[in-house]
């Protein structure tokens, strides 16, 4: 190994471009409770607790800069009542329904927004 300050370059992350709208596809959906998908250190941030039903939506996004596939996920909460999935129009699940005319399913082609750090979220508004 050789440290060379004069020939050093900043390594690019294998993440996504910042402040972008990209194409993605849902690859998998896991059903459970909030606590199943969120690290315990963040449990206190959820009003009403972490025992509410939720889905964890896994997706793949192709980085247009290098054609690398980046995998990420996003959680949506819902209300379970007598075996039915309920959601409000103002919830993220409700916004998804308005944007894509359906609830999330594997195979859905969606738009993904990245923030100033390249962190991706499904475009629902």
GIHUSUL-V96425 format. One record per helix or strand. SS is the DSSP state (H for helix, E for strand). FROM is the first residue (numbers start at 1). TO is the last residue. Records with the same first field share a line. If there is no record, write none. Layout:
BEGIN
SS=FROM-TO  FROM-TO
END
This chain:
BEGIN
H=5-7  34-37  40-45  92-100
E=21-33  53-62  69-77  79-81  84-86  109-114  120-122
END
